[in-house]
């Protein structure tokens, strides 16, 4: 199995920009608003003048907890506003966990999936685990796939359904499931359901609807093995993206390699990066590995 290492950059954004980063922070534009958020990996100096940073509509002030904190609003920001990526349209809003409902760096995976799906003569069956606000699901469905979207958060799935409507994709075949990812895949194995592509975007730590505990180092290997049992005979892709962990992309790639060893295909792994507008530096956001058929 061929294995390549890449820095993946989402280059087609118009509604998002990484304006600057440094001193443990990043300055970003989401549509018409500018936000300052903590970024522990920005271990260099800010390139823009302090006045540019002070122009932000809101700053996220972290608390001592893993992802806790609050937004400090300097200017008026709507409760929610819409953004576009190509033909996709979706709602964005500030949340208590510092996120805004979209991870812009993952858009390179959306493009990859859509290209792969469009090349098929039949509608592939895609499983999106830890699907969050549904943008990967919408990208796959708009390209012609039937999608099963699974997330443990009722709020995230409701948000995803609103994004489907906003994108004008209400007629597309997407099943929205509020469920623990592991339990859902276990049931799919028993039912004999097969998928042509699987997307996994697991958190470092999480809880299912019934208190199920997810810890990425302990839980991901067994989930990958379960997912392998749900793959069709000729799968198109498996994409794994991991945030906020010490794991190298090599480690994620080796886990995917083990999962896919009986299939013919290639593995690509590396980092999802965003390029600054200010100093052209690259900010690494996550590690990833993706297998694709030859």
C-alpha positions in Angstrom: 0.0 0.0 0.0 1.5 3.3 -1.1 1.8 6.0 1.7 2.3 9.7 1.1 2.6 12.6 3.6 1.1 15.9 2.8 0.2 19.3 4.3 -3.5 19.8 3.2 -4.6 23.3 2.7 -8.2 24.4 2.1 -7.6 27.0 -0.6 -11.2 27.7 -2.0 -12.6 29.7 1.0 -14.0 33.1 0.3 -16.0 33.5 3.6 -13.2 32.5 5.9 -9.6 33.8 6.5 -6.9 33.3 9.0 -5.9 36.9 9.3 -3.0 36.5 11.8 -1.7 34.3 14.6 0.9 34.4 17.3 1.5 34.6 21.1 -0.9 31.7 21.6 -3.8 33.2 19.7 -5.3 33.3 16.2 -7.3 36.1 14.5 -9.9 34.8 12.0 -12.7 36.2 9.8 -15.9 34.1 9.7 -18.1 35.9 7.1 -18.5 39.5 8.2 -17.1 39.1 11.7 -13.6 38.8 13.1 -12.8 36.7 16.2 -9.7 36.2 18.4 -9.4 32.6 19.8 -6.7 30.8 21.8 -4.3 28.8 19.7 -1.6 27.0 21.7 0.4 26.1 18.7 0.9 29.7 17.5 4.3 29.9 19.3 5.6 32.9 17.2 4.9 36.6 17.4 1.9 38.3 15.9 2.6 39.9 12.5 -0.3 42.5 12.5 -0.3 45.6 14.6 -2.2 45.5 18.0 -4.9 47.8 16.5 -5.8 45.1 14.0 -6.3 42.6 16.8 -8.3 45.2 18.8 -10.6 45.4 15.8 -12.0 41.9 16.5 -15.8 41.7 17.2 -15.2 39.2 20.1 -12.4 37.4 22.0 -12.7 34.0 23.5 -11.5 34.0 27.1 -10.7 30.4 28.2 -11.3 29.1 31.7 -9.3 26.4 33.4 -11.4 23.6 31.9 -10.5 21.7 28.7 -12.7 23.7 26.4 -14.6 26.0 28.7 -14.6 29.8 28.8 -16.7 32.6 27.5 -16.9 35.1 24.7 -16.0 38.8 25.4 -17.9 40.8 22.8 -16.4 44.1 21.8 -18.9 44.8 19.0 -22.4 43.7 18.1 -22.6 40.2 16.6 -25.7 38.5 15.3 -26.9 35.4 17.2 -26.2 33.5 14.0 -25.2 34.3 10.4 -24.7 32.4 7.2 -21.5 31.5 5.4 -20.8 29.8 2.1 -18.3 27.2 0.8 -18.9 26.7 -2.9 -22.6 25.7 -3.2 -22.9 24.8 0.5 -24.5 27.4 2.8 -24.6 27.0 6.6 -25.3 28.8 9.8 -22.4 30.0 12.1 -22.6 31.2 15.7 -20.4 31.6 18.7 -20.7 28.7 21.2 -19.6 28.2 24.8 -16.9 25.8 23.6 -15.0 28.4 21.5 -16.1 26.9 18.2 -18.4 28.5 15.7 -20.0 25.5 13.9 -17.4 25.0 11.1 -13.9 23.8 11.0 -12.6 25.5 7.8 -9.5 23.4 7.4 -11.6 20.3 6.8 -12.9 21.7 3.6 -10.1 20.0 1.7 -11.7 16.6 2.7 -15.1 17.8 1.5 -13.6 18.5 -2.0 -11.8 15.2 -2.0 -15.0 13.3 -1.1 -17.1 15.2 -3.6 -14.6 14.5 -6.4 -14.6 10.7 -5.6 -18.4 10.5 -5.3 -19.0 12.3 -8.6 -16.8 9.8 -10.5 -19.2 6.9 -9.5 -21.9 5.6 -11.8 -24.2 4.7 -8.8 -25.0 6.5 -5.6 -22.4 5.4 -3.0 -23.5 4.9 0.7 -21.5 7.1 3.0 -21.3 7.0 6.9 -20.3 10.2 8.7 -19.4 9.6 12.4 -19.1 12.4 14.8 -20.7 14.5 12.1 -21.1 17.7 14.1 -23.1 20.4 12.1 -23.2 18.3 8.9 -21.0 20.0 6.4 -19.2 16.8 5.3 -22.6 15.1 5.0 -23.9 17.9 2.9 -20.8 17.9 0.7 -21.2 14.2 0.1 -24.9 14.3 -0.5 -24.7 17.2 -2.9 -22.2 15.2 -4.9 -24.6 12.3 -5.3 -24.2 10.1 -2.2 -26.7 8.6 0.2 -25.4 9.7 3.7 -25.9 8.5 7.2 -24.9 11.2 9.7 -24.3 10.2 13.3 -23.6 12.5 16.2 -24.2 12.2 20.0 -25.4 15.8 20.3 -29.0 16.5 19.6 -28.2 20.2 19.2 -25.5 19.5 16.6 -27.8 17.3 14.5 -30.6 19.9 14.7 -28.0 22.5 13.5 -27.0 20.1 10.7 -30.6 19.8 9.5 -31.0 23.6 9.4 -27.8 23.7 7.3 -29.3 21.1 4.9 -32.4 23.3 4.5 -30.3 26.5 4.1 -28.2 24.8 1.4 -31.3 23.8 -0.5 -30.5 20.1 -0.1 -33.6 19.0 1.7 -34.4 16.5 -1.1 -31.1 14.8 -0.7 -31.0 11.3 1.0 -29.4 12.0 4.4 -30.4 10.1 7.5 -29.8 12.1 10.7 -29.0 10.0 13.7 -28.5 11.1 17.4 -26.5 8.2 18.8 -23.2 7.1 20.3 -20.9 6.4 17.3 -19.7 3.0 18.7 -23.2 1.7 19.6 -24.5 2.8 16.2 -21.7 1.0 14.3 -22.2 -2.1 16.4 -25.8 -2.2 15.4 -25.0 -1.7 11.7 -22.7 -4.7 11.9 -25.5 -6.9 13.2 -27.8 -5.6 10.5 -25.3 -6.3 7.8 -25.3 -2.7 6.5 -22.4 -1.8 4.3 -20.8 1.6 3.4 -18.7 2.7 0.5 -17.1 5.5 2.4 -16.6 6.3 6.1 -15.7 9.7 7.6 -14.5 9.8 11.2 -13.9 13.2 13.0 -13.7 12.0 16.6 -13.1 14.4 19.6 -10.3 13.8 22.0 -13.0 13.1 24.7 -16.7 13.0 24.6 -19.9 11.5 26.0 -22.7 9.7 24.2 -26.4 10.5 24.7 -26.6 7.9 27.6 -23.3 8.8 29.2 -21.1 6.6 27.0 -17.4 7.7 27.4 -15.2 8.3 24.4 -11.5 8.6 24.8 -9.7 8.8 21.4 -6.6 6.7 22.3 -8.6 3.9 23.9 -11.7 4.0 21.7 -10.5 4.7 18.2 -8.7 1.4 17.5 -11.7 -0.7 18.3 -14.1 1.7 16.4 -11.8 1.4 13.3 -12.0 -2.3 13.4 -15.9 -2.1 13.7 -16.0 0.3 10.8 -13.9 -2.2 8.7 -16.7 -4.7 9.2 -19.2 -2.2 7.7 -17.2 -1.5 4.5 -18.5 -2.7 1.2 -16.3 -5.0 -1.0 -15.1 -2.0 -3.1 -15.0 1.0 -0.8 -14.1 4.5 -2.1 -12.5 6.1 0.9 -11.9 6.2 4.7 -11.1 9.6 6.2 -9.9 10.0 9.8 -9.2 13.5 11.3 -8.0 13.9 14.8 -7.8 17.2 16.8 -6.1 18.3 20.0 -4.0 15.2 20.6 -0.3 14.4 20.8 -0.6 11.7 18.2 1.4 12.1 15.0 -0.2 11.7 11.6 2.1 8.6 11.2 0.3 7.0 14.1 -3.2 7.7 12.6 -2.0 6.4 9.2 -0.7 3.2 10.7 -4.1 2.6 12.4 -5.9 3.2 9.1 -3.3 1.0 7.3 -4.1 -1.9 9.7 -7.8 -1.3 9.2 -7.6 -1.4 5.4 -4.9 -4.0 4.8 -7.2 -6.4 2.9 -8.1 -3.7 0.4 -6.2 -2.3 -2.5 -5.6 1.4 -2.2 -3.3 4.2 -1.1 -2.9 6.0 2.2 -2.3 9.7 2.5 -1.6 11.3 5.8 -0.3 14.6 7.2 -1.6 17.8 8.7 -4.6 20.0 8.0 -3.1 23.5 7.8 -4.4 27.0 7.3 -2.2 29.7 5.7 -2.1 33.1 7.3 -3.0 36.2 5.3 -0.5 38.4 7.3 2.8 36.5 7.2 2.1 33.5 5.0 2.8 31.1 7.9 1.1 27.8 8.1 -0.9 26.9 11.2 -1.4 23.2 11.8 -5.0 22.5 12.9 -5.3 18.7 13.0 -3.6 15.4 11.8 -5.4 13.2 9.3 -5.1 9.9 7.4 -7.2 8.9 4.5 -7.3 5.7 2.5 -8.6 5.8 -1.1 -9.2 3.1 -3.7 -6.9 3.0 -6.6 
